[in-house]
C-alpha cells in the first residue's frame, strides 16, 4: 500500500477541516465522501475534488477502494458508523469526543479491537505544532518537574444546533471542548491514571437554548501529584481563544495557540473571515492564517496515515478517547453533586447520557 485511500463520512464543519488537512498529507488520497444530504455531499466533493459520493455510510465502508474512514458527525451517531466500518475491515479516524456515552465508547473500542483495525482518536491539540513544542520543552527538562497545567478553550458557541441538544451531544461546553483539554493534560503528564476531579458548570449565555453548560471549570488531579485546570466556554464573544500554561519547579511556559500566529487587523467596514467563531470583523481583529496547520489537523492526519501504512499504534487511540470521556462523566457528577469524585470511578448509570448530575439541573 503506497497511499491510504480515505473515505470521509460527514460533509459539514469538521469534515471540511479534515479534507483541507488531508490535502497536505502525501500518504493519503481521498476517494469518496458520504453524507445523507445528496446536494450537500456533492457540493462538498466538488469543493475538494473527491471523485465519488455516497448518501449511506454502509455503502461507503463496503467500497473496495476505501482503506480508512475519517468520521466527523454528531456524537450520538459515532457508534453505528464506527462499528460498521470496523466490521468492513476499515481503519477509523474518529473526531472527538469518542462518543456521548461510555457504553458507546466501549462498543467502539471493542469493535475495532475485534476486527483488528486501527482506531485513531482525533485529538488535534496533541498534534498542534505549538503545543507539541511545549511538550518537548517539558521532556527536555526546560522547566523542571511539571506540577500544574492549564488549558482553556473559549468562544461564543458551536456552529451547529445539534451541539445544544444534550441527548445528541452528551453535554455542553465541557463535552464539546473539555475533551480537548482533558486529553491534552493526560498527554502532557504521560497519560497517568486520574486520582480525583472537581468540576463546576453553569449556564450564563445560552440559558434558553440548552440544558447543557456553556461555561465550565474542571480541576483534575493525577496519580503522581500533577494537577490540571481545564476551562471551557461557549459564552465568550470575539472568536476562538485557545491557550495553555505549564508550571514546573524550574520554569513556566505560556502559549497562545492562535494569537501568536495571527495578524492584528483593523477594518472600518469588516471583511470575510478572521478566525473560527469570530462574530464580526469590524474594528480590531486577529486575522488567522494557515488555520488547519495551527490547530494540528495535517499533523494529526499524517500521523494516522503513517500508522496505518507502517502498522503502528497511534499516540491517540480509542482507549484514550474512552479515558477522556470517563473523566468528563466524573466531572459532570462532581458538578451535579458539589463533591469531589475519586478513582476508580464507577458511574451510577454507565450506559446513559449523564443527566443524573449537572445536566438534570
Secondary structure by P-SEA (a helix, b strand, c coil): ccccbbbbccccaaaaaaaaaaaacccccccccccccaaaaaaaaaaaccccccccaaaaaacccccbbbbbccccaaaaaaaaaaaabbbbbbcccccccaaaaaaaaaaaaaabbbbbccccccccaaaaaaaaaaaacccccccbbbbbbbcccccccccccccccccccccccaaaaaaaaaaaacccccccccbbbbbccccccccccccbbbbbbcccbbbbbbbbbccccccccccbbbbcccbbbbbbcccccccbbbbcccccccccccccccccccccccccccccaaaaaaaaaaaaaacccccccaaaaaaaaaaaaaaaaaaaacccccccccccccccccccccccc
